[in-house]
Amino acid sequence: MKRPRKKHRGAFKAKVALEALKGERTLNELAGHFEVPPTQVVQWKQRLLAGASDWFNGGVERDAAQEAQLRDRLYQEIGQLKVELDWLKKSVSCSLERRRAWINPKHQHLSVRRPCARLGLAAASYYYQASPESAENLFYQRWLDEEYTRPHYCPVIEKAKVPRTPVVIDDYPSLDLLTI
């Protein structure tokens, strides 16, 4: 049975890396004591050594400020793109075939679903191909139309012979069912 992977916090990693830097114990002793693989101890030690110079140069603070500026700029760009996309969806009022022609199914980074969503199309509508009706189906449709739309023979009921009293069904008077 496979063991679940351990996730270590930054403080624990720093503690192990500092112990490795002290050099008081061997690599295998440290790995056994902290219950981590020896290669992991080496990686954390190298990472501590590589990042130590940034602490004295103020690199971490500078990186945080740069990341905040980048994040703000990206959020602004995302907002602008959403507004442009909404405008595009509202302003594009052309036929379905023309919008389908704008989609490139062989694009290397976009699936068909993404451009379809941008153009306000369902992805299934991109692949839909209308199939022509068969001759047999058209024949039966025409036959049904003729059968149910031509006037049928209906004998005329003389009004004098038909009583004009309402029919009572379940104690509810209904309309005169025999009037035409």
Secondary structure in CASP SS format (residue, H / E / C, confidence):
PFRMAT SS
TARGET T0000
AUTHOR 0000-0000-0000
METHOD secondary structure of the structure
MODEL  1
M C 1.00
K C 1.00
R C 1.00
P C 1.00
R C 1.00
K C 1.00
K C 1.00
H C 1.00
R C 1.00
G H 1.00
A H 1.00
F H 1.00
K H 1.00
A H 1.00
K H 1.00
V H 1.00
A H 1.00
L H 1.00
E H 1.00
A H 1.00
L H 1.00
K H 1.00
G C 1.00
E C 1.00
R C 1.00
T C 1.00
L H 1.00
N H 1.00
E H 1.00
L H 1.00
A H 1.00
G H 1.00
H H 1.00
F H 1.00
E C 1.00
V C 1.00
P C 1.00
P H 1.00
T H 1.00
Q H 1.00
V H 1.00
V H 1.00
Q H 1.00
W H 1.00
K H 1.00
Q H 1.00
R H 1.00
L H 1.00
L H 1.00
A H 1.00
G H 1.00
A H 1.00
S H 1.00
D H 1.00
W H 1.00
F H 1.00
N H 1.00
G C 1.00
G H 1.00
V H 1.00
E H 1.00
R H 1.00
D H 1.00
A H 1.00
A H 1.00
Q H 1.00
E H 1.00
A H 1.00
Q H 1.00
L H 1.00
R H 1.00
D H 1.00
R H 1.00
L H 1.00
Y H 1.00
Q H 1.00
E H 1.00
I H 1.00
G H 1.00
Q H 1.00
L H 1.00
K H 1.00
V H 1.00
E H 1.00
L H 1.00
D H 1.00
W H 1.00
L H 1.00
K H 1.00
K H 1.00
S H 1.00
V C 1.00
S C 1.00
C C 1.00
S C 1.00
L H 1.00
E H 1.00
R H 1.00
R H 1.00
R H 1.00
A H 1.00
W C 1.00
I C 1.00
N C 1.00
P C 1.00
K C 1.00
H C 1.00
Q C 1.00
H C 1.00
L C 1.00
S C 1.00
V C 1.00
R H 1.00
R H 1.00
P H 1.00
C H 1.00
A H 1.00
R H 1.00
L C 1.00
G C 1.00
L C 1.00
A C 1.00
A H 1.00
A H 1.00
S H 1.00
Y H 1.00
Y H 1.00
Y C 1.00
Q C 1.00
A C 1.00
S C 1.00
P C 1.00
E C 1.00
S C 1.00
A H 1.00
E H 1.00
N H 1.00
L H 1.00
F H 1.00
Y H 1.00
Q H 1.00
R H 1.00
W H 1.00
L H 1.00
D H 1.00
E H 1.00
E H 1.00
Y H 1.00
T H 1.00
R C 1.00
P C 1.00
H C 1.00
Y C 1.00
C C 1.00
P C 1.00
V C 1.00
I C 1.00
E C 1.00
K C 1.00
A C 1.00
K C 1.00
V C 1.00
P C 1.00
R C 1.00
T C 1.00
P C 1.00
V C 1.00
V E 1.00
I E 1.00
D C 1.00
D C 1.00
Y E 1.00
P E 1.00
S C 1.00
L C 1.00
D C 1.00
L C 1.00
L C 1.00
T C 1.00
I C 1.00
END
